Amino acid sequence: MSKLYQSYLGEDERKLLSPIAIPWNVENNTDNSTREYELFKQIALANENSHEPWGLVSRKFTNKSLISVEDFVRFADHQFNEGFDCVFINPMIGIEALHLNVWQQGVQCGHAGLERIIQFLEISLGLPITAPMDKNAFAFCNYFIAKPRFWTEYFSFVDKALSTLDQEVLKGSEVGAVYAGTGSYHRDQNITMKPFVIERLFSTFIQNHLFKVAAFIYDKSFYEKKFGSNFGAFLHQVSALKNLALTLQQANLLAAYDQIRFFIYSNSTYMATISALDDAPDFFLSNEYARLMAEDFSIE
């Protein structure tokens, strides 16, 4: 069975974790440039003599993904039994529907200067960073479980990318300044660009290496649960169009996709609405929310 860790900060958060997850305290991992990747390295050390697949998810997992930790582990174990090396889930299904790849989304949502990092990494890594990504590669939140061999290669890939960027910081170059600067994240203005680069490197890694990777594919009902019936059905259909165009490599279908998504892109209110619904606020994890939902205010 896969080992799935779940992070927490303080005892109040620990109470919210899944009973089948292994709690992982993050109290020493709160610097403005550190997030999941540093925790991955810690957990890898704790599992250096293990051959079992493992992964880490946040306490927000179910709130974001709409599935339970138990269901994700069950799905992962089935895929590992079928010979897969890594299993992931992308909870940002609205973002996937409206963007060709994870890097494009970063530029569009306002990570200032990210396009300079993209250009630099394309050259330094020798990979098509801006290539289109279908559902089998498009991923946010670092919600994945993998076998040890996958983790080893993934760490090597990410460390190489970060090392080249760290060298640019030391040089005082434009790329280095962007990388060391703020990620312009609306929920926390203190976070540097580093975690946002690392988050997107996962998709680039699985798209350019020969590991067998299985994605959890959401059906239409999940879209409608997240975005409502109209928006949900629309985004599910837009995603299907994009993925079909990429699978068939049909330029006319991709052009149709671009035209349709531009309708949303060109309306800041729609984009803000979809973004807010895709990444549910922490309020839904609060005690206040739980107490509200436990009450019956109906009038007989």
N, C-alpha and C positions, 0 to 999 in steps of 0.2 A: 504494500500500500504506500502511496505517496506521502511524504512528510510535508505538511503545509504549515508554515509559521504565520502568525498574525501579530502585527506590531501594535504597541500601546504605549501611552505616556500617562502614568499615574494610575492609581487603583480604580478610579471611576471609569476610565476607558477599559481597563482589563475586564471589568464586569460585563462589558458588551461583546466580548470575543466569543467566537464559536467554540462549543465544547470539544470539537474534534481538532481544533487548531492548537499549535504549540505557541504559547505566549512568548513574545520577544520584546523586551523592554528597550525603548529608544531614547531614554533620558540623556544618554551621552552622544546623541546624534542630532543635535538641534542647531548646528552651525548654518549660516546662510548659504553655504555652498554644498551641503550634504543632504542627501535624501535616501532613497531606497538602495542606491548602488553601494554605499558604504555598509549598509546593513547586509546586503548580499555577501559582501566579502567576509563579514563577521560570521555569518551562518555557514559559509563555505568552509571556514576553518573548523567550525564545530562538527562538520560532516566530512572531514578529509579522509576518514577511513571507512566511509559508508558508500555503498553502491546503489542506494535507493534514490529515486527522483525526489527533488524537494523544490519548494518555492516559498515566496513570501507575499502576503497580501496585507492591505491596511485594514484597520477596524471599520473603514467605510465600504468594504467590499460589497456587501449585499445592497447597501443603499445606492451604490453606483451601478452595479452590474445587474441588479434585479433577480439574481439567483442566489441560493444559499451556498455557503462554503462547502457544505456536505455534497450538494449537487455538482459543484465544480470538481471536487476531489473524485467523485464517482465517475464523472466524464473523463477526467485525466487518466485514472487508472485503466479505464477501458481502452483508451488510445495507446497507453504504454503497452498494454497486453497485445495490441495490434502492431507493435514495432515502432511506434513513434518515439522521437527523442525529446520533444518539447511540446507542451500544450499551453495555449494562451487564450485569454478572453479579452476582447476590446469592448469595454462598457460604453465608450464614446461613439455610439452608433450614428448619431446625427452628424457628428464631425466626419465620420468615414463617408457618409452619403454625399457630403458637400465638398470634399477635397480629394484631389488626385493622389496625394501622399502626405505623410505626417509633417514633412518639412514645409511644404506649401502652407499647411494650416498654421504653422508657427509664424510665418511671415505675415499671413493674412490677419491673424489675431493680435498682432502688435508687438512681438518680441523684437524690439528695435535692433537692427544690425544683423539679425540672424542670416540674412541673405549673404553677407560677407563670410560667415562661418561655413555656410553651405558650399560656396564657391571654393573655399580653402580646402574643405574636407574632400570634395570631389577630386581635387588635384593630389592631395597628400595620401589619400587612401586608394586612389585610382578606381573609384566606383561611381556608378551613375546614381548619385544621391537623390536626384530629382525625378527618377523614373517613377511612373505610375504604380500605385500599390492597390491590389485587390484585398478582399477580406482575409486572405491567407497570409498577409504580411502587415496590414494596417493595424497598429496597436498603440494604445495609450495606457498609462497607469502602471505599467510593469507587472501586470497580473499574469504571471506564467510559472509553470512548474516544469522542471527539466532534469534530465539525467546528468550525472557528473561530467561526462565527456562534453556535453553541450555547454555546461557552465564553464569548463576550462577554456574552450575556444571563444566563448562569449566574452569572458574576462580579458583574454588576450586581445581581442578585437577592440573592445572599448578602451582598454588601457593604452593601446597604440594611438587611438584617435585623441585621447585626452593628453597624452604625452606631447604630441605635435602641437596641440593648442597651448599647453603650458609653456612650451618653448617660445611661442609667439608672445605670451605674456612677459616673459623675461626679456625678449627683444624690444618690448614696448611698441609693437606693431599695431596697426588699426584692428586687425583680427583679434589680437591679444587683448586689446582694450575692451572690445565688444564681449569677448568670452568672460573676462574678469568682472565686467560691469553688471548692472541690474538686468534681470530677465523681464522687467516691465510686466510683472504678473499682478493682475488687479486684486487678487486675494492676499498677496504679501509682496509689497514693494521691495523688501530687503533681500529676497532670493536672487542669487546671481544667475547668469545664463547657464552655468554648468549643468544643473539638474535637468533643464529642458533639452539640452543637447543629448545627454545620456538617455533620456526617455525615448528620444527618436532614433537613437542608434540601434535599439533592439530591432525595429522594423527593417532597417537597412541590413543588419546582420543576417536575419533569417531569409531575406530576399536574395542574398548573395552567397550563401553557404549551402552545403548539400545535406544538411540535417533534415530529417522528416519531422515536419512541424504541423500540428493539428490546431485549427482555430475553432472555438465555440461559435457556431453560426446562429444568430438570432432569427426567429421567424417573425412574421408580421405582427403577431399579438404583443410582442415586447415593444415594438415601435409605438403601437397604439397606447400601450400602458404608460410609456414615457412622455409622449408628445400629444396625446389625445387622438381621437379617431381620424380627423382630417389631416393634421400635420404628420401623424404617425404613418398613415397609409401612403402619404406623399413621399416621405423620406425613405420608406421601405422600397417604393417603386423607383425612386431616383438611384438608390444604392444598387438595386437590381440592374438598372440600365447601365450604370458605370461598370459593374462587374461583368456583365455580358459583353459590353464593348471591349473590355480588356481581354477577356477570354477568347473572343472571336477575332480580336485585332481588327475591328471594323472602324475605320476612320469616320464614317458617316454616323454611326451610333455614338461615338465619342463626341462628335460635333453637336449632336442633339443633346447629349448630356450637358455639355458646356453651356449651351443656350438656356436650358432649363434651370440649371443651378445659378446662372447669372441673375435670374429673377430674385432669388433669395439673397445672393451676394450684394446686390445693389440696394437692398433695403436693410438698413442698420437695425431697425426694430425687429425684423424677422430673425436676423442673425443673433441678436442679443437674447431673444426668446428661446431659440433653439439651444444656444450655448448654456443658458441657465437651466433648462430642463434636462439637458444631457448630463450635466454635472450637478446633481442635486445638492442643495445647501446642507451644511452640518446641522441646521435646526431640526431636520428630520431624525436626527440621532439624539436629540436632547430629551431631558426628563419632562420639560414643558410640553413637548409634542406628544410624548407617550401618555402623559396625564390627560391631555386634551382628547386624544383618540380613544381613551378608555371610558370616556363619559358618554352618556346617552342624553342628548339635548332635544330629542324629538318631543313634539307636543301631541298628546293624545286627542 
